[in-house]
């Protein structure tokens, strides 16, 4: 039984499937949906002087919150409580760091096959998490 489960969530169909799978498979677990605002090192500094009044990081963070609100709606449909977290960074690095910092027992991450290839290939983020996370990682497709 997994007591604390982390689900990286970006609103994509594979991440929705991963979240639903986590609710169904770990009904008694504390589940956290994690959205990572993707930001390579130094990326946002180029946008700090935006003329629109709101910086690009603020807009990206607001979009992340909207995506996490969608995850909360899915949790409500499954009658399951959901914690949410939003962090900024490289997604694969941030997810692995969260598994350590948040003391999670399991990661449930979405992935999908690529068309035209006979075997299933993990996306680069999922592959990195599978290789580097210090806890079991369940890949849902």
Phi and psi in radians as a Rosetta constraint file:
Dihedral C 1 N 2 CA 2 C 2 CIRCULARHARMONIC -1.641 0.35
Dihedral N 2 CA 2 C 2 N 3 CIRCULARHARMONIC 2.113 0.35
Dihedral C 2 N 3 CA 3 C 3 CIRCULARHARMONIC -1.455 0.35
Dihedral N 3 CA 3 C 3 N 4 CIRCULARHARMONIC -0.617 0.35
Dihedral C 3 N 4 CA 4 C 4 CIRCULARHARMONIC -2.276 0.35
Dihedral N 4 CA 4 C 4 N 5 CIRCULARHARMONIC 2.073 0.35
Dihedral C 4 N 5 CA 5 C 5 CIRCULARHARMONIC -2.109 0.35
Dihedral N 5 CA 5 C 5 N 6 CIRCULARHARMONIC 2.317 0.35
Dihedral C 5 N 6 CA 6 C 6 CIRCULARHARMONIC -1.835 0.35
Dihedral N 6 CA 6 C 6 N 7 CIRCULARHARMONIC 2.273 0.35
Dihedral C 6 N 7 CA 7 C 7 CIRCULARHARMONIC -2.144 0.35
Dihedral N 7 CA 7 C 7 N 8 CIRCULARHARMONIC 1.822 0.35
Dihedral C 7 N 8 CA 8 C 8 CIRCULARHARMONIC -1.080 0.35
Dihedral N 8 CA 8 C 8 N 9 CIRCULARHARMONIC 2.247 0.35
Dihedral C 8 N 9 CA 9 C 9 CIRCULARHARMONIC -2.350 0.35
Dihedral N 9 CA 9 C 9 N 10 CIRCULARHARMONIC 2.179 0.35
Dihedral C 9 N 10 CA 10 C 10 CIRCULARHARMONIC -2.199 0.35
Dihedral N 10 CA 10 C 10 N 11 CIRCULARHARMONIC 0.158 0.35
Dihedral C 10 N 11 CA 11 C 11 CIRCULARHARMONIC 1.478 0.35
Dihedral N 11 CA 11 C 11 N 12 CIRCULARHARMONIC -0.090 0.35
Dihedral C 11 N 12 CA 12 C 12 CIRCULARHARMONIC -1.279 0.35
Dihedral N 12 CA 12 C 12 N 13 CIRCULARHARMONIC 2.750 0.35
Dihedral C 12 N 13 CA 13 C 13 CIRCULARHARMONIC -0.926 0.35
Dihedral N 13 CA 13 C 13 N 14 CIRCULARHARMONIC -0.742 0.35
Dihedral C 13 N 14 CA 14 C 14 CIRCULARHARMONIC -1.105 0.35
Dihedral N 14 CA 14 C 14 N 15 CIRCULARHARMONIC -0.599 0.35
Dihedral C 14 N 15 CA 15 C 15 CIRCULARHARMONIC -1.287 0.35
Dihedral N 15 CA 15 C 15 N 16 CIRCULARHARMONIC -0.556 0.35
Dihedral C 15 N 16 CA 16 C 16 CIRCULARHARMONIC -1.118 0.35
Dihedral N 16 CA 16 C 16 N 17 CIRCULARHARMONIC -0.788 0.35
Dihedral C 16 N 17 CA 17 C 17 CIRCULARHARMONIC -1.062 0.35
Dihedral N 17 CA 17 C 17 N 18 CIRCULARHARMONIC -0.709 0.35
Dihedral C 17 N 18 CA 18 C 18 CIRCULARHARMONIC -1.107 0.35
Dihedral N 18 CA 18 C 18 N 19 CIRCULARHARMONIC -0.737 0.35
Dihedral C 18 N 19 CA 19 C 19 CIRCULARHARMONIC -1.131 0.35
Dihedral N 19 CA 19 C 19 N 20 CIRCULARHARMONIC -0.803 0.35
Dihedral C 19 N 20 CA 20 C 20 CIRCULARHARMONIC -1.106 0.35
Dihedral N 20 CA 20 C 20 N 21 CIRCULARHARMONIC -0.685 0.35
Dihedral C 20 N 21 CA 21 C 21 CIRCULARHARMONIC -1.086 0.35
Dihedral N 21 CA 21 C 21 N 22 CIRCULARHARMONIC -0.728 0.35
Dihedral C 21 N 22 CA 22 C 22 CIRCULARHARMONIC -1.087 0.35
Dihedral N 22 CA 22 C 22 N 23 CIRCULARHARMONIC -0.731 0.35
Dihedral C 22 N 23 CA 23 C 23 CIRCULARHARMONIC -1.092 0.35
Dihedral N 23 CA 23 C 23 N 24 CIRCULARHARMONIC -0.748 0.35
Dihedral C 23 N 24 CA 24 C 24 CIRCULARHARMONIC -1.265 0.35
Dihedral N 24 CA 24 C 24 N 25 CIRCULARHARMONIC -0.650 0.35
Dihedral C 24 N 25 CA 25 C 25 CIRCULARHARMONIC -1.491 0.35
Dihedral N 25 CA 25 C 25 N 26 CIRCULARHARMONIC -0.566 0.35
Dihedral C 25 N 26 CA 26 C 26 CIRCULARHARMONIC -2.155 0.35
Dihedral N 26 CA 26 C 26 N 27 CIRCULARHARMONIC 1.162 0.35
Dihedral C 26 N 27 CA 27 C 27 CIRCULARHARMONIC -1.093 0.35
Dihedral N 27 CA 27 C 27 N 28 CIRCULARHARMONIC -0.471 0.35
Dihedral C 27 N 28 CA 28 C 28 CIRCULARHARMONIC -1.702 0.35
Dihedral N 28 CA 28 C 28 N 29 CIRCULARHARMONIC 0.042 0.35
Dihedral C 28 N 29 CA 29 C 29 CIRCULARHARMONIC -1.439 0.35
Dihedral N 29 CA 29 C 29 N 30 CIRCULARHARMONIC 2.694 0.35
Dihedral C 29 N 30 CA 30 C 30 CIRCULARHARMONIC -1.439 0.35
Dihedral N 30 CA 30 C 30 N 31 CIRCULARHARMONIC 2.039 0.35
Dihedral C 30 N 31 CA 31 C 31 CIRCULARHARMONIC -1.930 0.35
Dihedral N 31 CA 31 C 31 N 32 CIRCULARHARMONIC 2.348 0.35
Dihedral C 31 N 32 CA 32 C 32 CIRCULARHARMONIC -2.096 0.35
Dihedral N 32 CA 32 C 32 N 33 CIRCULARHARMONIC 2.218 0.35
Dihedral C 32 N 33 CA 33 C 33 CIRCULARHARMONIC -1.608 0.35
Dihedral N 33 CA 33 C 33 N 34 CIRCULARHARMONIC 2.217 0.35
Dihedral C 33 N 34 CA 34 C 34 CIRCULARHARMONIC -1.965 0.35
Dihedral N 34 CA 34 C 34 N 35 CIRCULARHARMONIC 2.164 0.35
Dihedral C 34 N 35 CA 35 C 35 CIRCULARHARMONIC -1.906 0.35
Dihedral N 35 CA 35 C 35 N 36 CIRCULARHARMONIC 2.270 0.35
Dihedral C 35 N 36 CA 36 C 36 CIRCULARHARMONIC -1.899 0.35
Dihedral N 36 CA 36 C 36 N 37 CIRCULARHARMONIC 2.063 0.35
Dihedral C 36 N 37 CA 37 C 37 CIRCULARHARMONIC -1.286 0.35
Dihedral N 37 CA 37 C 37 N 38 CIRCULARHARMONIC 1.931 0.35
Dihedral C 37 N 38 CA 38 C 38 CIRCULARHARMONIC -1.197 0.35
Dihedral N 38 CA 38 C 38 N 39 CIRCULARHARMONIC 2.195 0.35
Dihedral C 38 N 39 CA 39 C 39 CIRCULARHARMONIC -2.655 0.35
Dihedral N 39 CA 39 C 39 N 40 CIRCULARHARMONIC 1.778 0.35
Dihedral C 39 N 40 CA 40 C 40 CIRCULARHARMONIC -1.096 0.35
Dihedral N 40 CA 40 C 40 N 41 CIRCULARHARMONIC 2.690 0.35
Dihedral C 40 N 41 CA 41 C 41 CIRCULARHARMONIC -0.923 0.35
Dihedral N 41 CA 41 C 41 N 42 CIRCULARHARMONIC 2.253 0.35
Dihedral C 41 N 42 CA 42 C 42 CIRCULARHARMONIC 1.394 0.35
Dihedral N 42 CA 42 C 42 N 43 CIRCULARHARMONIC -0.055 0.35
Dihedral C 42 N 43 CA 43 C 43 CIRCULARHARMONIC -1.098 0.35
Dihedral N 43 CA 43 C 43 N 44 CIRCULARHARMONIC -0.893 0.35
Dihedral C 43 N 44 CA 44 C 44 CIRCULARHARMONIC -1.222 0.35
Dihedral N 44 CA 44 C 44 N 45 CIRCULARHARMONIC -0.370 0.35
Dihedral C 44 N 45 CA 45 C 45 CIRCULARHARMONIC -1.059 0.35
Dihedral N 45 CA 45 C 45 N 46 CIRCULARHARMONIC -0.442 0.35
Dihedral C 45 N 46 CA 46 C 46 CIRCULARHARMONIC -1.225 0.35
Dihedral N 46 CA 46 C 46 N 47 CIRCULARHARMONIC -0.292 0.35
Dihedral C 46 N 47 CA 47 C 47 CIRCULARHARMONIC -1.922 0.35
Dihedral N 47 CA 47 C 47 N 48 CIRCULARHARMONIC 0.102 0.35
Dihedral C 47 N 48 CA 48 C 48 CIRCULARHARMONIC -1.082 0.35
Dihedral N 48 CA 48 C 48 N 49 CIRCULARHARMONIC -0.522 0.35
Dihedral C 48 N 49 CA 49 C 49 CIRCULARHARMONIC -1.657 0.35
Dihedral N 49 CA 49 C 49 N 50 CIRCULARHARMONIC 0.572 0.35
Dihedral C 49 N 50 CA 50 C 50 CIRCULARHARMONIC -1.010 0.35
Dihedral N 50 CA 50 C 50 N 51 CIRCULARHARMONIC 2.403 0.35
Dihedral C 50 N 51 CA 51 C 51 CIRCULARHARMONIC -1.412 0.35
Dihedral N 51 CA 51 C 51 N 52 CIRCULARHARMONIC -0.142 0.35
Dihedral C 51 N 52 CA 52 C 52 CIRCULARHARMONIC -1.378 0.35
Dihedral N 52 CA 52 C 52 N 53 CIRCULARHARMONIC -0.062 0.35
Dihedral C 52 N 53 CA 53 C 53 CIRCULARHARMONIC 1.598 0.35
Dihedral N 53 CA 53 C 53 N 54 CIRCULARHARMONIC -0.458 0.35
Dihedral C 53 N 54 CA 54 C 54 CIRCULARHARMONIC -2.125 0.35
Dihedral N 54 CA 54 C 54 N 55 CIRCULARHARMONIC 2.362 0.35
Dihedral C 54 N 55 CA 55 C 55 CIRCULARHARMONIC -1.285 0.35
Dihedral N 55 CA 55 C 55 N 56 CIRCULARHARMONIC 2.762 0.35
Dihedral C 55 N 56 CA 56 C 56 CIRCULARHARMONIC -1.014 0.35
Dihedral N 56 CA 56 C 56 N 57 CIRCULARHARMONIC -0.728 0.35
Dihedral C 56 N 57 CA 57 C 57 CIRCULARHARMONIC -1.072 0.35
Dihedral N 57 CA 57 C 57 N 58 CIRCULARHARMONIC -0.647 0.35
Dihedral C 57 N 58 CA 58 C 58 CIRCULARHARMONIC -1.135 0.35
Dihedral N 58 CA 58 C 58 N 59 CIRCULARHARMONIC -0.743 0.35
Dihedral C 58 N 59 CA 59 C 59 CIRCULARHARMONIC -1.134 0.35
Dihedral N 59 CA 59 C 59 N 60 CIRCULARHARMONIC -0.715 0.35
Dihedral C 59 N 60 CA 60 C 60 CIRCULARHARMONIC -1.150 0.35
Dihedral N 60 CA 60 C 60 N 61 CIRCULARHARMONIC -0.677 0.35
Dihedral C 60 N 61 CA 61 C 61 CIRCULARHARMONIC -1.163 0.35
Dihedral N 61 CA 61 C 61 N 62 CIRCULARHARMONIC -0.737 0.35
Dihedral C 61 N 62 CA 62 C 62 CIRCULARHARMONIC -1.057 0.35
Dihedral N 62 CA 62 C 62 N 63 CIRCULARHARMONIC -0.723 0.35
Dihedral C 62 N 63 CA 63 C 63 CIRCULARHARMONIC -1.108 0.35
Dihedral N 63 CA 63 C 63 N 64 CIRCULARHARMONIC -0.692 0.35
Dihedral C 63 N 64 CA 64 C 64 CIRCULARHARMONIC -1.069 0.35
Dihedral N 64 CA 64 C 64 N 65 CIRCULARHARMONIC -0.703 0.35
Dihedral C 64 N 65 CA 65 C 65 CIRCULARHARMONIC -1.121 0.35
Dihedral N 65 CA 65 C 65 N 66 CIRCULARHARMONIC -0.682 0.35
Dihedral C 65 N 66 CA 66 C 66 CIRCULARHARMONIC -1.078 0.35
Dihedral N 66 CA 66 C 66 N 67 CIRCULARHARMONIC -0.739 0.35
Dihedral C 66 N 67 CA 67 C 67 CIRCULARHARMONIC -1.120 0.35
Dihedral N 67 CA 67 C 67 N 68 CIRCULARHARMONIC -0.706 0.35
Dihedral C 67 N 68 CA 68 C 68 CIRCULARHARMONIC -1.195 0.35
Dihedral N 68 CA 68 C 68 N 69 CIRCULARHARMONIC -0.547 0.35
Dihedral C 68 N 69 CA 69 C 69 CIRCULARHARMONIC -1.096 0.35
Dihedral N 69 CA 69 C 69 N 70 CIRCULARHARMONIC -0.663 0.35
Dihedral C 69 N 70 CA 70 C 70 CIRCULARHARMONIC -1.097 0.35
Dihedral N 70 CA 70 C 70 N 71 CIRCULARHARMONIC -0.686 0.35
Dihedral C 70 N 71 CA 71 C 71 CIRCULARHARMONIC -1.108 0.35
Dihedral N 71 CA 71 C 71 N 72 CIRCULARHARMONIC -0.675 0.35
Dihedral C 71 N 72 CA 72 C 72 CIRCULARHARMONIC -1.125 0.35
Dihedral N 72 CA 72 C 72 N 73 CIRCULARHARMONIC -0.652 0.35
Dihedral C 72 N 73 CA 73 C 73 CIRCULARHARMONIC -1.103 0.35
Dihedral N 73 CA 73 C 73 N 74 CIRCULARHARMONIC -0.705 0.35
Dihedral C 73 N 74 CA 74 C 74 CIRCULARHARMONIC -1.108 0.35
Dihedral N 74 CA 74 C 74 N 75 CIRCULARHARMONIC -0.716 0.35
Dihedral C 74 N 75 CA 75 C 75 CIRCULARHARMONIC -1.072 0.35
Dihedral N 75 CA 75 C 75 N 76 CIRCULARHARMONIC -0.739 0.35
Dihedral C 75 N 76 CA 76 C 76 CIRCULARHARMONIC -1.066 0.35
Dihedral N 76 CA 76 C 76 N 77 CIRCULARHARMONIC -0.695 0.35
Dihedral C 76 N 77 CA 77 C 77 CIRCULARHARMONIC -1.099 0.35
Dihedral N 77 CA 77 C 77 N 78 CIRCULARHARMONIC -0.497 0.35
Dihedral C 77 N 78 CA 78 C 78 CIRCULARHARMONIC -1.694 0.35
Dihedral N 78 CA 78 C 78 N 79 CIRCULARHARMONIC 0.153 0.35
Dihedral C 78 N 79 CA 79 C 79 CIRCULARHARMONIC 0.880 0.35
Dihedral N 79 CA 79 C 79 N 80 CIRCULARHARMONIC 0.811 0.35
Dihedral C 79 N 80 CA 80 C 80 CIRCULARHARMONIC -2.274 0.35
Dihedral N 80 CA 80 C 80 N 81 CIRCULARHARMONIC 2.384 0.35
Dihedral C 80 N 81 CA 81 C 81 CIRCULARHARMONIC -1.236 0.35
Dihedral N 81 CA 81 C 81 N 82 CIRCULARHARMONIC 2.619 0.35
Dihedral C 81 N 82 CA 82 C 82 CIRCULARHARMONIC -2.493 0.35
Dihedral N 82 CA 82 C 82 N 83 CIRCULARHARMONIC 2.235 0.35
Dihedral C 82 N 83 CA 83 C 83 CIRCULARHARMONIC -1.594 0.35
Dihedral N 83 CA 83 C 83 N 84 CIRCULARHARMONIC 2.648 0.35
Dihedral C 83 N 84 CA 84 C 84 CIRCULARHARMONIC -2.260 0.35
Dihedral N 84 CA 84 C 84 N 85 CIRCULARHARMONIC 2.590 0.35
Dihedral C 84 N 85 CA 85 C 85 CIRCULARHARMONIC -2.399 0.35
Dihedral N 85 CA 85 C 85 N 86 CIRCULARHARMONIC 2.527 0.35
Dihedral C 85 N 86 CA 86 C 86 CIRCULARHARMONIC -2.267 0.35
Dihedral N 86 CA 86 C 86 N 87 CIRCULARHARMONIC 2.201 0.35
Dihedral C 86 N 87 CA 87 C 87 CIRCULARHARMONIC -2.309 0.35
Dihedral N 87 CA 87 C 87 N 88 CIRCULARHARMONIC 2.829 0.35
Dihedral C 87 N 88 CA 88 C 88 CIRCULARHARMONIC -1.967 0.35
Dihedral N 88 CA 88 C 88 N 89 CIRCULARHARMONIC 2.359 0.35
Dihedral C 88 N 89 CA 89 C 89 CIRCULARHARMONIC 2.735 0.35
Dihedral N 89 CA 89 C 89 N 90 CIRCULARHARMONIC -2.929 0.35
Dihedral C 89 N 90 CA 90 C 90 CIRCULARHARMONIC -1.308 0.35
Dihedral N 90 CA 90 C 90 N 91 CIRCULARHARMONIC 2.171 0.35
Dihedral C 90 N 91 CA 91 C 91 CIRCULARHARMONIC -0.903 0.35
Dihedral N 91 CA 91 C 91 N 92 CIRCULARHARMONIC -0.873 0.35
Dihedral C 91 N 92 CA 92 C 92 CIRCULARHARMONIC -1.101 0.35
Dihedral N 92 CA 92 C 92 N 93 CIRCULARHARMONIC -0.685 0.35
Dihedral C 92 N 93 CA 93 C 93 CIRCULARHARMONIC -1.193 0.35
Dihedral N 93 CA 93 C 93 N 94 CIRCULARHARMONIC -0.769 0.35
Dihedral C 93 N 94 CA 94 C 94 CIRCULARHARMONIC -1.125 0.35
Dihedral N 94 CA 94 C 94 N 95 CIRCULARHARMONIC -0.692 0.35
Dihedral C 94 N 95 CA 95 C 95 CIRCULARHARMONIC -1.122 0.35
Dihedral N 95 CA 95 C 95 N 96 CIRCULARHARMONIC -0.824 0.35
Dihedral C 95 N 96 CA 96 C 96 CIRCULARHARMONIC -1.085 0.35
Dihedral N 96 CA 96 C 96 N 97 CIRCULARHARMONIC -0.740 0.35
Dihedral C 96 N 97 CA 97 C 97 CIRCULARHARMONIC -1.081 0.35
Dihedral N 97 CA 97 C 97 N 98 CIRCULARHARMONIC -0.668 0.35
Dihedral C 97 N 98 CA 98 C 98 CIRCULARHARMONIC -1.121 0.35
Dihedral N 98 CA 98 C 98 N 99 CIRCULARHARMONIC -0.595 0.35
Dihedral C 98 N 99 CA 99 C 99 CIRCULARHARMONIC -1.107 0.35
Dihedral N 99 CA 99 C 99 N 100 CIRCULARHARMONIC -0.567 0.35
Dihedral C 99 N 100 CA 100 C 100 CIRCULARHARMONIC -1.434 0.35
Dihedral N 100 CA 100 C 100 N 101 CIRCULARHARMONIC -0.922 0.35
Dihedral C 100 N 101 CA 101 C 101 CIRCULARHARMONIC -1.139 0.35
Dihedral N 101 CA 101 C 101 N 102 CIRCULARHARMONIC -0.600 0.35
Dihedral C 101 N 102 CA 102 C 102 CIRCULARHARMONIC -1.602 0.35
Dihedral N 102 CA 102 C 102 N 103 CIRCULARHARMONIC 0.005 0.35
Dihedral C 102 N 103 CA 103 C 103 CIRCULARHARMONIC 0.932 0.35
Dihedral N 103 CA 103 C 103 N 104 CIRCULARHARMONIC 0.879 0.35
Dihedral C 103 N 104 CA 104 C 104 CIRCULARHARMONIC -1.462 0.35
Dihedral N 104 CA 104 C 104 N 105 CIRCULARHARMONIC 2.646 0.35
Dihedral C 104 N 105 CA 105 C 105 CIRCULARHARMONIC -1.633 0.35
Dihedral N 105 CA 105 C 105 N 106 CIRCULARHARMONIC -0.484 0.35
Dihedral C 105 N 106 CA 106 C 106 CIRCULARHARMONIC -2.618 0.35
Dihedral N 106 CA 106 C 106 N 107 CIRCULARHARMONIC 2.606 0.35
Dihedral C 106 N 107 CA 107 C 107 CIRCULARHARMONIC -2.039 0.35
Dihedral N 107 CA 107 C 107 N 108 CIRCULARHARMONIC 2.329 0.35
Dihedral C 107 N 108 CA 108 C 108 CIRCULARHARMONIC -2.047 0.35
Dihedral N 108 CA 108 C 108 N 109 CIRCULARHARMONIC 1.999 0.35
Dihedral C 108 N 109 CA 109 C 109 CIRCULARHARMONIC -2.202 0.35
Dihedral N 109 CA 109 C 109 N 110 CIRCULARHARMONIC 2.495 0.35
Dihedral C 109 N 110 CA 110 C 110 CIRCULARHARMONIC -1.453 0.35
Dihedral N 110 CA 110 C 110 N 111 CIRCULARHARMONIC 2.593 0.35
Dihedral C 110 N 111 CA 111 C 111 CIRCULARHARMONIC -2.654 0.35
Dihedral N 111 CA 111 C 111 N 112 CIRCULARHARMONIC 2.900 0.35
Dihedral C 111 N 112 CA 112 C 112 CIRCULARHARMONIC -2.587 0.35
Dihedral N 112 CA 112 C 112 N 113 CIRCULARHARMONIC 2.698 0.35
Dihedral C 112 N 113 CA 113 C 113 CIRCULARHARMONIC -1.343 0.35
Dihedral N 113 CA 113 C 113 N 114 CIRCULARHARMONIC 2.788 0.35
Dihedral C 113 N 114 CA 114 C 114 CIRCULARHARMONIC -1.758 0.35
Dihedral N 114 CA 114 C 114 N 115 CIRCULARHARMONIC 2.376 0.35
Dihedral C 114 N 115 CA 115 C 115 CIRCULARHARMONIC -1.100 0.35
Dihedral N 115 CA 115 C 115 N 116 CIRCULARHARMONIC 2.534 0.35
Dihedral C 115 N 116 CA 116 C 116 CIRCULARHARMONIC 1.476 0.35
Dihedral N 116 CA 116 C 116 N 117 CIRCULARHARMONIC 0.001 0.35
Dihedral C 116 N 117 CA 117 C 117 CIRCULARHARMONIC -2.060 0.35
Dihedral N 117 CA 117 C 117 N 118 CIRCULARHARMONIC 2.312 0.35
Dihedral C 117 N 118 CA 118 C 118 CIRCULARHARMONIC -1.278 0.35
Dihedral N 118 CA 118 C 118 N 119 CIRCULARHARMONIC -0.408 0.35
Dihedral C 118 N 119 CA 119 C 119 CIRCULARHARMONIC -1.924 0.35
Dihedral N 119 CA 119 C 119 N 120 CIRCULARHARMONIC 2.775 0.35
Dihedral C 119 N 120 CA 120 C 120 CIRCULARHARMONIC -1.376 0.35
Dihedral N 120 CA 120 C 120 N 121 CIRCULARHARMONIC 2.261 0.35
Dihedral C 120 N 121 CA 121 C 121 CIRCULARHARMONIC -1.969 0.35
Dihedral N 121 CA 121 C 121 N 122 CIRCULARHARMONIC 2.374 0.35
Dihedral C 121 N 122 CA 122 C 122 CIRCULARHARMONIC -1.332 0.35
Dihedral N 122 CA 122 C 122 N 123 CIRCULARHARMONIC 2.602 0.35
Dihedral C 122 N 123 CA 123 C 123 CIRCULARHARMONIC -1.129 0.35
Dihedral N 123 CA 123 C 123 N 124 CIRCULARHARMONIC 2.800 0.35
Dihedral C 123 N 124 CA 124 C 124 CIRCULARHARMONIC -1.087 0.35
Dihedral N 124 CA 124 C 124 N 125 CIRCULARHARMONIC -0.648 0.35
Dihedral C 124 N 125 CA 125 C 125 CIRCULARHARMONIC -1.173 0.35
Dihedral N 125 CA 125 C 125 N 126 CIRCULARHARMONIC -0.860 0.35
Dihedral C 125 N 126 CA 126 C 126 CIRCULARHARMONIC -1.053 0.35
Dihedral N 126 CA 126 C 126 N 127 CIRCULARHARMONIC -0.730 0.35
Dihedral C 126 N 127 CA 127 C 127 CIRCULARHARMONIC -1.077 0.35
Dihedral N 127 CA 127 C 127 N 128 CIRCULARHARMONIC -0.761 0.35
Dihedral C 127 N 128 CA 128 C 128 CIRCULARHARMONIC -1.129 0.35
Dihedral N 128 CA 128 C 128 N 129 CIRCULARHARMONIC -0.723 0.35
Dihedral C 128 N 129 CA 129 C 129 CIRCULARHARMONIC -1.107 0.35
Dihedral N 129 CA 129 C 129 N 130 CIRCULARHARMONIC -0.760 0.35
Dihedral C 129 N 130 CA 130 C 130 CIRCULARHARMONIC -1.024 0.35
Dihedral N 130 CA 130 C 130 N 131 CIRCULARHARMONIC -0.740 0.35
Dihedral C 130 N 131 CA 131 C 131 CIRCULARHARMONIC -1.310 0.35
Dihedral N 131 CA 131 C 131 N 132 CIRCULARHARMONIC -0.552 0.35
Dihedral C 131 N 132 CA 132 C 132 CIRCULARHARMONIC -1.928 0.35
Dihedral N 132 CA 132 C 132 N 133 CIRCULARHARMONIC -0.311 0.35
Dihedral C 132 N 133 CA 133 C 133 CIRCULARHARMONIC -1.188 0.35
Dihedral N 133 CA 133 C 133 N 134 CIRCULARHARMONIC 2.428 0.35
Dihedral C 133 N 134 CA 134 C 134 CIRCULARHARMONIC -1.460 0.35
Dihedral N 134 CA 134 C 134 N 135 CIRCULARHARMONIC 0.123 0.35
Dihedral C 134 N 135 CA 135 C 135 CIRCULARHARMONIC -2.220 0.35
Dihedral N 135 CA 135 C 135 N 136 CIRCULARHARMONIC 2.887 0.35
Dihedral C 135 N 136 CA 136 C 136 CIRCULARHARMONIC -1.052 0.35
Dihedral N 136 CA 136 C 136 N 137 CIRCULARHARMONIC 2.482 0.35
Dihedral C 136 N 137 CA 137 C 137 CIRCULARHARMONIC -2.131 0.35
Dihedral N 137 CA 137 C 137 N 138 CIRCULARHARMONIC 2.178 0.35
Dihedral C 137 N 138 CA 138 C 138 CIRCULARHARMONIC -1.841 0.35
Dihedral N 138 CA 138 C 138 N 139 CIRCULARHARMONIC 2.121 0.35
Dihedral C 138 N 139 CA 139 C 139 CIRCULARHARMONIC -1.765 0.35
Dihedral N 139 CA 139 C 139 N 140 CIRCULARHARMONIC 2.213 0.35
Dihedral C 139 N 140 CA 140 C 140 CIRCULARHARMONIC -1.965 0.35
Dihedral N 140 CA 140 C 140 N 141 CIRCULARHARMONIC 2.317 0.35
